[in-house]
Structure formats: C-alpha cells, structure tokens
Amino acid sequence: MSKKPISFGKINFNLNKKAENDKSENEEATSGFGTFGRTLIQEHKEIEEISDDLENQHVHQVMGIKNFGKKAKNFDIDEMMVQAKKTASEVNKRKLEAELGAKSNENNKGEADDVIGPLPPGTDEESNQNSTENDSEDDLIGPTLPPTMTQAETSKEKEGKVKNSDEEDSYDELSGSDDEDASLEKRIPNTHEVEMLHGTKAVVALAVDPSGARLATGSIDYDVSFWDFAGMDSSLRPFRTLQPCEKHPMRALQYSATGDRVLLVSGAAQAKVVDRDGFEVLECVKGDQYIADMARTKGHTASLNSGCWHPHIREEFMTCSQDGTLRLWLTENPKQHKAVIKPRQQGGLKTNPTACAYSRDGNTVACGCYDGSVQMWDHRKAFVNTTQVLRDAHQKQSEISSISYSYLGTYLSTRGNDDTLKLWDLRSFKKPLNVFSGLFSRYEQTDCGFSPDDTMVFTGESLQRGQDVGRLLFYDTKTFELVSHINVTKSHVIKAVWHAKLNQIFVGCGNGVVKCYYDHKRSLRGAKLCIVKTHRKKHSVEVVSSQQIITPHALPLFRQEKLRTSKKRMEKDRLDPVKSRRPDLPITSGQGGRVAASGSTLSSFVIRNLGLSKRVDDEQDPREAILKYAKEAEENPFWVAPAYKKTQPKAIFQTDGEDGPPDAKKSKT
C-alpha cells in the first residue's frame, strides 16, 4: 500500500497517478494547501494547469476576458515534417492522376464533338477540369487542412481569389498608379511655388527634418534661420535667426534621423550640434594644430568642408575638413572623435575631402576628394583600407561639391566644380553610366540628389555671363535625357532638397532667397500649411502700468474716480506735471542760466553783488576800470579790511624817495 500524503483542508483533487493499473487505488488522493514529501513532475504540471484555469475564471468574472495570458503551444517539428512529406507525395499523385484524366477527357471530348457537338456549360466534365486546374494552382505545402474546413468554404475562397485577380486595379487606383503611368515631367511637384527670404547673401546650406515640419537654412552671412511651417503665416518669416558659429560662414546643415537635433558645419574647425529650437547641445573639440599626425589629435585642426548624420545610429555624425581627415563623432563624447579616416592620393600623399556621405543602409562611408577621387570605406570594419576607390571620378584639383546615394542604394551621383554631374552604378563602379556636362558651378556646396522613386537625378546651375535665370535641372536615370528644368530665380541655384514625405522641393539661391515648389494635389503639408494663413498686424496699444488700489468702502474724500476708459485717465495724468514728469521748459531770455537767475549758489551771489554780470567793454583799459573803485574801497572797505580793523597794525608803505642802492655784500674774511 502506498502512503497517503498529509493534507490540510477538505478540497479533494485527483493528483497522484502512478500508473494506469493503479488508478483505481489512488484516485481519492487529497490535497489542500500543500503536501509534505516529494511530488511527481506530473503532479506539478496538473497543478499549474488547474491554477491557470482558476485564474482564467477569476479574470473572466472580473474583467470579462477569456483566455487571458495563455502560454504558447508546443509543436513537434519531427511529426510535422513527416506529415508534410506525406501530403507532398499525395499532392504529386493527384497531379499525375489529374493530368492523365485530362488527356483522356480531351480525347473523348474531341470524339464526342464530332458526333454530337460541344457540351453545354455546367456539365460534369467541365467542372472536373476546373477542379483539376484549381488544384494545380493551389498546391499545398505543409500539413493538410483540418477536417472541419468544408469544400464549400474552400470554393468560396477560390471564387474570391478570382474576383480579386479580376479587380486588381482597385488597390492601384488608391495607391496612386496614375503617377506610375504619368510622364516623368508630371511627377515633378512644380505647379505652385513659395518664396522665403533668408537674407541678402547666398544660401549654401539647407535642411528639412524627416517629418517635414521644420526647415533650417544657413548662409555665408553667418546666419542660421529656423522655419516652422505649422506656425508660420503667409508672411513667411522664420521664428528664430541666430549666429551660432560667430563670424564663420555656414557650410552644411542636416537634421538627425529622429529630427530632434541639427548638425551645424561652418568654416571653423569645430562642428556644433543644436536642438530643434537652435539652442546649443554640444561643440566638438579642436585639435592640436602643431601635431603632424592627424590621427593623434582629438579633433579637426582646419576649417570644415561638410558633415552629415548616420542614417540609423542616432548619436553618430561625420565631418570632413581641410586638414585631410574625416572624423566620426558620438554626441555622448564630443571631447574626442570616435574614429579618424585619412584619404590618400595615388602616390600616398594626403588629400582634402570636400564632400562626405553615408550610404542609405549606413554600412558605407564615402567621400569626394580634392584630387578628383571618390573613396569608400566599410563602416563595420576598421577604416584602414578602402573598399572601393575611383581615382579619376572628376577633374583633378577641383572640388567634388556633393555625393548622393539613391534611395534603393544602387546608384551614386556626384557633382563637381568641373561643370559635370556624373551618375554611377555601384555594382560596376569603374565607369560612369552617364556624364551630364555643361553645368556651371560657382560654389563648393552645389548640390545633387535623386527623386524619391529614383527615376530622376537633379542638380542646380550657377549663372554664367549672358544668362539671366538660374535653373534646376532634372535628368532621367535610365535614358539620361533632360526631363525638365525649373527657372528658379535671377541668381545662382546652389542647394536643392526633394523631400520624399512632403513631395516638395526646397531650393537655396545665391541672392538669399529660399524657394519651395509643390504640387497642389500630390504634395502634403509643408508650405501648404502656411500660405493659407493670413498675416494680421498686431495693434499696438499704449498701456500705462499703474497700481490700482480698490477701496470700495472709502470715504468720499479718499475715494478714487473710476474711469471707464484708459484714454481719459492718460489725458488727465498728462496734464499733471508730477505724474507725467514734465521736464523744465527752456529759457527763452536772460543771462546766466536758470540757477544763476535764482541766486541760490555762492557763485551766482558773488557775481550779482560784484556787478561782474554787467558787460565790460573791450575797449576800456582794465587798470583804469579797477582803479576807479580804489577810492571807494579805501573809504568803505567791505571784504578784508573790516575783519582786521582792530588787530591789524597801521601799514607803512615805502616811498619813492627812499629808493637807493642796495647794501653791499659783506666780504668774506
């Protein structure tokens, strides 16, 4: 006999099951809150199942939710593989039988047609053919369908599939299949345009955040302006303009992948990162310019050329400089670069990178150098050896102003100051697919890029002598023909950004104008939000700030008058010289000024009593004028003599007759 486990309570559960033969003996095993001794693994499983059921019942009573928090089912892969092999063999047998049956039916049908004619629709043979065709189309891979699914349900699904195949254009109509059928020229959103004024100098940096809500523009006049499309009205004014890099012209701007930070690249050696509102977040460190090895300095030692954010890593960005290096940075540690890359010329000497870019997947770092080469490194490895190098991409000793990857990552476009735009296929990166020549570029920041569907490549053109209008040109990436051009303004076209989410094109020009082109039907938000809002002038109201003491139960003597309008109170206070603080009126006549007229000071008193304020003629002898008062001063002394009249001895003055030779000096003995 097996020992019964000790239990508490009156709750009985059938838990102990040793074997199938001893079920009847141990069916009445009791268990309450717990048991002493070892329990079998099977008992634990059953306890967990029962507790789960009780918990589900409790949740259903309280919340009205069934099957809350069930565990995932376990599947036996070996059994499923065996079952799949069986079903595959059965399907192959059915195919063979169906093909043989179809051939025999065709032979019988041909003989019957010669005698009787074609069978009417809906007969058994026709239904058999349809069933065999449907079976051949819907080949099953894996375990068979459960037996609960009837043939009627499967037939309904097949009918639905046929209907969907007949009506496939319903989704295409909603998804914009008209754009695919339309010509490339109609896909360019240029039916309407909006003009925003940044300043008077050339706009050489332009950036739109990923959501399309804000625009940042930078110029060679050191200013950076931030534009908010949702907050602007039809006056199209920026909500903030600042000079973040003091007296250094801007070179490049770019929003991060999340849109919360902006990278500022200027003519200085230190890049800056600001937030969406323009407040500084960090500033990169400057390197030691007296160290020859650029890998041993913590930052750039010369002016920057360009910079960009990593497309997927939120904290990483890259800058390139005139010191011949590319440096990767992390926002967490701006005091030292993450990695340094040194591009080299053909002979091994250093060369200056003028443009840099990440690939769309972020696995490749590319730069265009001053020696006309395009060099690439793998971001997942050490930046020692290049993965791809093209030495003669552009003319030597000329800047490559822009490098742009296509959205699918198969094409690369480069814009150089050798008046060319080149299109490359990264799968055969030896010769360009096409060279678009005759594109004059005056600035080192002239841009190029791809349309969102990679069917077109576009770039700006600077003005030459004899030209009146700067153009934005669009070329087909397959036929390499000029699709269309936009006459932007009477100045150079430098920067251009085609935002994929807004379907709008932003262009920075050489006269400080930023233009936005959009399609009224195909474009979303962006500039369409602000042109609808009317600009209202704020009414300036003069407000005199005065503290008002409210005393409702004051006596009539101390009660203040309640004026309905502030205008009457202002007029009344204006007449009061104390409240209005009226200055002293100017003196129209008199001499000596206001203070001298009052005689309140000692100098004014002396001047008035001595009579010096009277004008003295210039022709009069001053000695005679003084001796005129000598007799009066002797008889009636006023200043010095009365004070010493009693104590002063009688003055004895030397007469003229007593004058004689001076006494001889005593001789030295």
C-alpha positions in Angstrom: 0.0 0.0 0.0 1.3 3.5 -0.9 1.4 6.1 1.8 -1.2 8.9 1.5 0.3 12.4 1.6 -0.6 14.5 4.6 -3.0 17.3 3.6 -4.9 20.2 5.0 -8.5 21.2 4.2 -11.4 19.5 2.6 -10.6 20.2 -1.0 -10.1 17.0 -2.9 -8.2 16.7 -6.2 -7.1 13.6 -8.1 -3.4 14.2 -8.3 -1.5 11.0 -7.7 -1.3 8.9 -10.8 1.5 6.4 -10.7 0.4 4.0 -13.4 -2.6 3.0 -15.4 -3.1 -0.2 -13.4 -3.1 1.6 -10.0 -5.6 4.3 -10.9 -8.4 2.8 -9.0 -6.4 2.6 -5.8 -5.1 6.2 -5.8 -8.0 8.1 -7.3 -9.0 9.6 -3.9 -5.7 11.3 -3.0 -6.5 14.5 -1.2 -4.6 17.7 -1.2 -5.2 21.0 0.4 -2.9 23.9 0.7 0.2 21.8 0.3 1.7 18.4 0.9 4.8 17.1 2.7 7.2 14.9 0.9 8.2 14.6 -2.7 5.7 15.1 -5.5 6.0 13.8 -9.1 6.7 16.1 -12.0 3.3 15.2 -13.5 1.6 16.5 -10.4 3.3 19.9 -10.8 2.0 20.1 -14.4 -1.5 19.3 -13.4 -1.4 21.8 -10.5 -0.2 24.5 -12.9 -3.0 23.7 -15.4 -5.6 23.8 -12.6 -4.3 27.1 -11.2 -4.3 28.6 -14.7 -7.9 27.5 -15.2 -8.9 29.1 -11.8 -7.0 32.3 -12.7 -8.7 32.5 -16.1 -12.1 32.0 -14.5 -11.3 34.8 -12.0 -10.2 37.2 -14.7 -13.3 36.4 -16.7 -15.5 37.2 -13.8 -13.8 40.5 -13.0 -12.8 41.8 -16.4 -14.9 39.8 -18.9 -11.9 38.5 -20.8 -11.3 34.8 -21.5 -8.1 33.0 -22.3 -6.0 35.8 -20.7 -2.3 35.1 -20.6 -2.3 31.6 -22.1 1.0 30.0 -22.8 2.2 29.3 -26.3 1.6 25.9 -27.7 4.4 23.4 -28.2 4.8 21.8 -31.6 6.7 18.7 -32.5 8.8 19.5 -35.6 9.6 15.9 -36.5 5.9 14.9 -36.7 5.2 18.0 -38.8 8.0 17.1 -41.2 6.7 13.6 -41.6 3.2 14.8 -42.2 4.4 17.4 -44.7 6.2 14.7 -46.7 3.1 12.5 -46.8 0.9 15.4 -48.0 3.5 16.3 -50.7 3.5 12.8 -52.0 -0.3 12.7 -52.1 -0.4 16.0 -54.0 2.1 14.7 -56.6 -0.1 11.6 -57.1 -3.1 13.8 -57.5 -1.3 15.9 -60.1 -0.3 12.9 -62.2 -3.8 11.4 -62.0 -5.3 14.8 -63.0 -3.0 15.1 -66.0 -3.8 11.6 -67.2 -7.5 12.2 -66.7 -7.4 15.5 -68.5 -5.7 13.9 -71.5 -8.3 11.1 -71.7 -11.1 13.6 -71.3 -9.8 15.7 -74.2 -9.6 12.7 -76.4 -13.2 11.6 -75.5 -14.4 15.1 -75.9 -13.0 15.5 -79.4 -14.6 12.3 -80.5 -18.0 13.4 -78.9 -17.8 16.8 -80.6 -17.5 15.2 -84.0 -20.7 13.4 -83.4 -22.9 15.4 -81.0 -21.3 18.9 -80.7 -19.9 20.9 -77.8 -21.2 20.1 -74.4 -23.3 22.8 -72.6 -21.7 24.7 -69.8 -22.1 23.3 -66.2 -21.5 19.7 -67.1 -19.5 17.3 -65.0 -16.5 17.2 -67.3 -16.1 20.9 -67.3 -16.4 21.0 -63.5 -13.8 18.3 -63.3 -11.4 20.3 -65.5 -12.0 23.4 -63.3 -11.3 21.4 -60.2 -8.1 20.0 -61.6 -6.9 23.4 -62.7 -7.7 24.9 -59.2 -5.9 22.0 -57.6 -2.8 22.6 -59.7 -2.8 26.3 -58.9 -3.3 25.9 -55.2 -0.5 23.4 -54.4 -0.4 22.7 -50.7 3.0 22.8 -48.9 3.0 21.6 -45.3 0.4 19.8 -43.2 -3.1 19.2 -44.6 -6.1 21.4 -43.8 -8.1 20.3 -40.7 -11.2 18.2 -41.5 -13.5 20.9 -40.2 -12.9 23.1 -43.2 -15.5 22.0 -45.8 -15.3 22.0 -49.5 -17.8 24.8 -49.7 -15.5 27.2 -47.7 -12.6 26.4 -50.0 -14.6 27.0 -53.1 -15.7 30.4 -51.7 -12.1 31.4 -51.1 -11.1 30.4 -54.6 -14.0 32.4 -56.1 -12.8 35.4 -54.0 -9.3 35.0 -55.4 -10.6 35.0 -58.9 -12.6 38.2 -58.2 -9.5 39.8 -56.7 -7.4 38.9 -59.7 -10.0 40.5 -62.0 -10.2 43.6 -59.8 -6.6 44.2 -59.0 -6.7 47.8 -60.2 -8.8 48.8 -57.1 -5.7 49.0 -54.9 -3.6 50.5 -57.6 -6.1 53.3 -58.0 -5.9 54.1 -54.3 -2.1 53.8 -54.1 -1.5 56.2 -57.0 -0.9 54.1 -60.0 -1.6 57.2 -62.1 1.8 58.5 -61.0 3.5 55.5 -62.4 1.7 55.8 -65.7 2.2 59.6 -65.9 5.3 61.0 -67.6 8.3 62.0 -65.5 7.7 65.6 -66.1 4.3 65.5 -64.4 5.8 63.8 -61.3 7.9 66.9 -60.6 5.9 68.9 -58.0 6.2 72.4 -59.5 2.7 73.6 -60.1 3.0 76.2 -57.3 5.9 78.0 -55.6 6.5 79.9 -52.4 9.3 82.3 -51.8 11.0 82.8 -48.4 13.7 85.5 -47.8 16.6 84.4 -45.7 18.8 87.4 -46.2 20.9 89.1 -48.9 23.8 86.6 -49.2 23.9 83.2 -50.8 22.1 80.3 -49.1 24.7 77.5 -49.2 23.1 75.2 -46.5 19.6 73.7 -46.4 18.0 71.0 -44.3 14.5 69.7 -43.8 13.7 67.5 -40.8 12.4 63.9 -41.5 8.8 64.7 -40.6 8.7 67.8 -42.8 7.6 70.1 -40.1 10.7 72.4 -40.0 13.3 73.9 -42.3 16.7 75.2 -41.5 18.7 77.5 -43.8 22.3 78.7 -43.5 24.2 81.4 -45.4 27.6 82.8 -45.9 26.4 85.8 -43.8 26.9 83.6 -40.7 23.2 83.4 -40.0 21.1 80.3 -39.5 17.3 80.6 -39.7 14.7 78.1 -38.5 11.3 78.0 -40.2 8.2 76.2 -38.8 5.5 75.5 -41.4 2.8 74.9 -38.9 3.5 78.1 -37.0 4.2 80.5 -40.0 1.6 82.6 -41.7 1.6 84.0 -45.2 4.3 86.5 -44.3 6.8 83.5 -44.3 9.1 84.7 -41.6 11.5 82.5 -39.6 10.8 82.0 -35.9 14.4 82.2 -35.0 17.6 83.6 -36.6 21.0 83.3 -34.9 24.7 83.3 -35.5 25.8 80.0 -33.8 29.4 80.0 -35.1 30.2 83.7 -34.6 31.9 85.1 -37.8 32.2 81.8 -39.7 30.1 81.2 -42.8 27.9 78.1 -42.8 28.9 75.1 -44.9 26.3 72.4 -44.2 23.2 71.7 -42.2 21.4 68.4 -41.5 18.7 67.2 -39.2 19.3 63.9 -37.4 17.4 60.8 -38.2 14.9 61.5 -35.4 14.7 65.2 -36.2 15.4 66.4 -32.7 18.9 67.8 -33.4 20.7 69.8 -36.1 24.3 69.4 -37.2 26.0 72.8 -38.0 29.1 72.7 -40.1 30.8 76.1 -40.5 34.1 77.5 -41.7 35.5 76.9 -38.2 37.3 73.8 -37.1 34.6 72.8 -34.6 31.3 71.4 -35.6 28.2 72.2 -33.4 25.0 70.4 -32.6 21.9 72.3 -31.6 18.4 71.2 -30.8 15.3 71.9 -32.8 14.9 75.4 -31.4 18.5 76.4 -32.1 19.9 76.1 -28.5 23.4 74.6 -28.4 23.8 71.0 -27.3 27.5 70.3 -27.9 30.6 71.6 -29.6 33.3 69.3 -30.9 36.8 69.8 -29.6 39.5 71.5 -31.6 42.7 69.5 -32.4 46.3 70.5 -31.8 47.5 72.1 -35.0 51.2 71.6 -34.1 50.9 67.8 -34.3 51.8 66.4 -37.7 49.9 63.1 -37.4 46.3 63.9 -37.6 45.3 60.6 -36.0 46.9 61.7 -32.7 44.8 64.8 -32.4 41.4 64.7 -30.8 39.7 66.9 -33.3 40.0 68.9 -36.6 42.7 71.5 -36.9 41.5 73.3 -40.0 38.2 74.6 -41.4 35.4 72.2 -42.1 34.0 71.4 -45.5 30.9 69.2 -44.9 29.2 66.9 -42.5 26.2 64.5 -42.1 24.4 62.3 -39.6 24.4 58.5 -39.6 21.0 57.3 -41.1 20.4 54.7 -38.3 22.7 55.3 -35.4 21.1 58.3 -33.6 24.2 59.5 -31.8 26.8 59.4 -34.6 27.7 62.0 -37.2 30.7 62.7 -39.5 32.7 65.7 -40.5 35.4 66.3 -43.1 38.0 69.1 -43.0 40.8 70.8 -44.8 43.3 69.0 -42.6 42.8 66.0 -44.8 40.7 63.8 -42.5 37.2 62.5 -42.0 36.2 62.1 -38.4 33.3 60.2 -36.8 31.8 61.6 -33.6 29.4 60.5 -30.9 27.2 63.0 -29.2 27.9 61.4 -25.9 31.7 62.3 -26.2 32.3 65.5 -28.1 35.8 65.8 -26.5 37.3 63.2 -28.7 36.4 61.6 -32.1 35.2 58.1 -32.4 37.3 57.2 -35.5 39.5 59.1 -38.0 39.8 58.4 -41.7 42.7 59.7 -43.8 42.1 59.6 -47.6 45.2 59.3 -49.7 46.2 60.2 -53.3 47.6 57.9 -55.9 51.1 58.2 -54.5 50.2 58.0 -50.8 50.1 61.7 -50.0 47.1 63.1 -48.2 44.3 64.9 -49.9 41.5 67.0 -48.6 37.9 65.6 -48.6 35.4 68.2 -49.9 32.2 66.2 -49.5 31.1 63.2 -47.4 28.1 60.9 -47.2 26.7 57.7 -45.6 25.0 55.1 -47.7 21.3 54.6 -47.1 21.9 51.5 -45.0 24.7 53.1 -43.1 27.3 50.4 -43.9 29.4 52.5 -46.2 31.2 55.8 -45.8 32.0 57.8 -49.0 33.9 61.0 -49.6 34.9 63.0 -52.6 38.4 64.5 -52.5 40.2 67.4 -54.0 42.3 65.2 -56.3 39.1 64.2 -58.1 38.7 60.7 -56.5 35.8 59.1 -54.8 36.8 56.8 -51.9 34.6 54.4 -49.8 35.2 52.5 -46.6 33.2 49.8 -44.8 31.6 51.2 -41.6 31.6 47.8 -40.0 35.4 47.4 -40.2 38.5 49.4 -39.3 38.9 52.4 -41.5 42.3 51.4 -42.8 41.8 50.1 -46.3 39.2 51.4 -48.7 36.6 49.0 -50.1 36.1 51.0 -53.4 38.3 53.7 -54.9 37.8 55.6 -58.2 40.8 57.8 -58.9 39.5 59.7 -62.0 35.9 60.3 -61.0 36.2 64.1 -61.6 38.9 66.5 -62.7 41.9 66.8 -60.5 42.4 69.9 -58.4 38.7 70.7 -58.4 36.2 70.2 -55.6 33.6 67.5 -55.6 30.8 69.5 -54.1 28.2 66.8 -53.4 27.8 63.0 -53.2 24.4 61.4 -53.0 23.2 57.8 -52.8 19.9 56.7 -54.4 17.1 55.5 -52.2 17.5 51.9 -53.3 21.2 52.1 -52.9 22.2 51.0 -56.4 23.1 54.4 -57.9 25.5 57.2 -56.9 25.6 60.7 -58.2 28.5 63.1 -57.8 28.6 66.8 -58.6 31.9 68.6 -59.2 33.2 72.0 -59.9 34.4 70.8 -63.3 30.9 71.6 -64.6 29.7 68.0 -64.6 27.2 65.7 -62.9 28.1 62.0 -63.1 25.8 59.0 -62.5 27.4 55.8 -61.2 26.2 52.2 -60.8 27.7 50.8 -57.5 27.6 47.3 -58.9 30.1 48.2 -61.6 31.9 51.1 -60.1 34.5 51.7 -62.8 32.9 53.9 -65.4 30.1 56.3 -65.1 26.7 55.4 -66.5 26.5 58.9 -67.9 28.2 62.3 -67.7 25.9 65.4 -67.7 28.3 68.2 -68.8 27.9 71.9 -69.3 26.6 72.5 -65.7 28.5 75.5 -64.4 29.0 75.6 -60.6 30.4 78.6 -58.8 30.1 77.4 -55.2 31.7 74.5 -53.3 28.3 73.4 -51.9 26.3 72.9 -55.2 24.0 70.0 -54.5 22.7 67.0 -56.4 20.1 64.3 -55.4 17.6 61.7 -56.5 13.9 61.8 -56.8 12.0 59.6 -54.2 11.4 56.9 -56.8 15.0 57.0 -58.2 13.7 57.8 -61.7 15.4 61.2 -61.9 18.5 62.9 -60.7 18.6 66.7 -60.3 21.1 69.5 -59.7 21.4 73.2 -59.7 23.2 75.5 -62.1 25.1 78.7 -61.4 24.8 81.8 -63.7 27.3 82.4 -66.4 27.9 85.5 -68.4 24.9 86.2 -70.6 22.5 84.1 -68.6 19.6 85.7 -66.8 17.9 82.9 -64.8 19.4 80.1 -62.6 17.9 76.7 -63.4 17.2 73.5 -61.5 17.7 70.6 -64.0 16.1 67.1 -63.9 17.6 64.1 -65.8 16.2 60.6 -66.4 18.3 57.9 -64.7 17.5 55.4 -67.5 17.6 57.3 -70.7 19.9 60.1 -69.4 17.8 62.7 -71.2 16.8 66.1 -69.8 13.3 65.6 -68.4 12.5 69.2 -67.4 14.0 72.3 -65.8 12.7 75.0 -63.5 13.6 78.6 -63.9 14.2 79.4 -60.2 15.5 83.0 -59.8 17.8 85.6 -61.3 20.7 84.2 -59.4 22.7 81.0 -58.8 21.0 77.8 -57.7 23.1 76.2 -55.0 21.2 73.8 -52.8 18.2 71.6 -53.6 16.3 69.1 -51.4 13.4 66.9 -52.7 11.6 65.8 -49.5 10.1 62.3 -50.0 7.4 62.6 -47.3 6.1 66.1 -48.3 6.8 65.7 -52.1 8.1 69.2 -52.1 11.4 70.7 -53.5 13.3 73.3 -51.5 15.9 75.4 -53.3 18.5 77.7 -51.9 19.7 80.6 -54.2 22.6 82.9 -54.4 20.5 86.1 -53.6 19.4 84.9 -50.2 16.0 83.5 -51.4 14.7 80.1 -50.5 12.0 78.7 -52.8 9.6 75.9 -52.2 7.9 74.1 -55.1 4.9 71.8 -54.6 2.1 70.2 -56.4 -1.4 71.2 -55.2 -2.7 67.6 -55.5 0.3 65.4 -54.9 2.1 67.3 -52.1 1.3 67.2 -48.4 1.5 69.7 -45.6 4.8 71.7 -45.6 4.4 75.1 -47.3 0.7 74.3 -48.0 0.0 74.9 -44.3 1.3 78.4 -44.0 0.2 80.0 -47.3 -3.4 79.7 -46.3 -3.0 81.6 -43.0 -3.4 85.4 -43.4 -0.9 87.7 -41.8 -2.5 90.0 -39.2 -0.8 93.1 -37.9 -0.7 93.5 -34.2 -2.4 96.6 -32.8 0.0 98.5 -30.6 -1.9 99.7 -27.5 -0.2 102.1 -25.1 -0.6 100.8 -21.6 0.4 102.9 -18.6 1.2 100.5 -15.8 -0.2 101.9 -12.6 -1.1 100.1 -9.5 -4.8 100.4 -8.7 -5.9 100.2 -5.1 -9.5 99.2 -4.8 -11.2 100.6 -1.7 -15.0 100.1 -2.1 -15.9 101.5 1.4 -13.6 104.5 1.4 -14.8 108.0 2.4 -15.7 110.4 -0.4 -12.6 112.4 0.3 -10.3 109.5 -0.4 -12.4 107.7 -3.0 -10.7 107.3 -6.4 -12.6 108.1 -9.5 -13.4 105.1 -11.7 -12.6 106.0 -15.3 -14.2 103.7 -17.9 -11.5 104.1 -20.5 -7.8 104.4 -20.1 -7.6 107.2 -22.6 -9.2 109.8 -20.3 -7.0 108.8 -17.4 -3.9 109.1 -19.6 -5.0 112.6 -20.7 -5.6 113.6 -17.1 -2.2 112.3 -16.0 -0.5 114.1 -18.8 -1.7 117.5 -17.5 -0.3 116.7 -14.1 3.4 117.7 -14.1 4.3 115.3 -11.3 2.8 112.2 -12.8 3.9 112.9 -16.3 7.4 114.0 -15.1 7.4 117.0 -17.4 10.9 118.4 -17.8 11.8 122.1 -17.2 10.9 124.4 -20.0 13.8 126.0 -21.9 14.9 129.6 -21.0 13.9 132.0 -23.8 15.6 135.1 -22.4 18.1 136.2 -19.7 21.7 135.5 -18.9 23.5 133.1 -16.6 21.1 130.2 -16.8 18.2 129.1 -14.5 20.4 128.5 -11.5 22.2 131.9 -11.8 18.9 133.7 -12.0 17.7 132.2 -8.7 20.9 133.2 -6.9 20.9 130.1 -4.8 24.6 129.3 -5.2 27.7 131.2 -4.0 29.0 131.9 -7.4 25.8 133.5 -8.5 25.6 135.6 -5.3 29.2 136.8 -5.8 28.6 137.6 -9.5 25.4 139.5 -8.7 26.9 141.6 -5.8 30.2 142.4 -7.5 28.4 143.6 -10.6 30.5 141.3 -12.8 27.5 140.2 -14.6 27.4 143.5 -16.3 29.1 143.5 -19.6 32.5 145.2 -19.8 33.5 147.0 -22.9 36.5 145.5 -24.6 38.0 149.0 -25.5 38.2 150.0 -21.8 41.6 149.7 -20.0 41.3 147.1 -17.3 43.7 149.0 -15.0 41.6 152.1 -15.1 38.5 150.1 -14.5 39.9 148.6 -11.3 41.4 151.9 -10.0 38.0 153.5 -10.5 36.9 151.7 -7.4 40.1 152.3 -5.4 39.0 155.4 -3.6 35.7 153.8 -2.6 37.4 150.7 -1.4 39.7 152.7 0.8 37.0 154.7 2.4 34.4 152.0 2.7 36.2 148.6 2.9 33.9 145.6 2.6 35.9 142.4 2.3 39.3 142.2 4.1 39.8 145.4 6.0 36.8 145.2 8.3 37.9 141.9 9.6 41.4 143.1 10.6 40.5 146.7 11.5 41.0 146.3 15.3 44.0 144.0 15.3 45.9 145.0 12.1 48.7 147.5 12.6 49.0 150.5 10.5 50.5 149.8 7.2 53.7 151.6 6.3 54.5 151.7 2.7 57.8 152.6 1.2 58.0 156.0 -0.5 59.7 156.7 -3.8 62.3 159.0 -2.3 63.9 156.3 -0.1 64.9 154.3 -3.0 68.7 153.9 -3.1 71.5 151.5 -4.0 71.3 148.2 -2.2 73.7 147.3 0.6 77.0 145.9 -0.4 77.6 142.3 0.4 79.9 141.6 3.3 83.3 140.4 2.1 84.4 137.1 3.1 87.3 137.0 5.6 
